[in-house]
Amino acid sequence: METCPAAFTAETEAELWKHIELHGATAHQEEPDKWSPEDRQQIKNLIRES
């Protein structure tokens, strides 16, 4: 996965993942349903609670 400066805020982790997946599909022409568990873990490692 490439470095991306996008940032999202959501009430729940499920909602946050919807934003992340939509962004991946629209901004990066990726297919989130084909992301590997390692890709998802890499993204999850970037998530910070505020």
Contacts in CASP RR format, 6 or more apart in sequence:
PFRMAT RR
TARGET T0000
AUTHOR 0000-0000-0000
METHOD contacts of the structure
MODEL  1
METCPAAFTAETEAELWKHIELHGATAHQEEPDKWSPEDRQQIKNLIRES
1 39 0 8 1.000
1 42 0 8 1.000
1 43 0 8 1.000
2 28 0 8 1.000
4 23 0 8 1.000
4 27 0 8 1.000
4 28 0 8 1.000
6 23 0 8 1.000
6 27 0 8 1.000
8 16 0 8 1.000
8 19 0 8 1.000
8 20 0 8 1.000
8 23 0 8 1.000
9 16 0 8 1.000
9 50 0 8 1.000
10 16 0 8 1.000
10 18 0 8 1.000
10 19 0 8 1.000
13 47 0 8 1.000
16 47 0 8 1.000
20 32 0 8 1.000
20 43 0 8 1.000
21 32 0 8 1.000
24 30 0 8 1.000
24 32 0 8 1.000
25 31 0 8 1.000
25 32 0 8 1.000
35 43 0 8 1.000
END
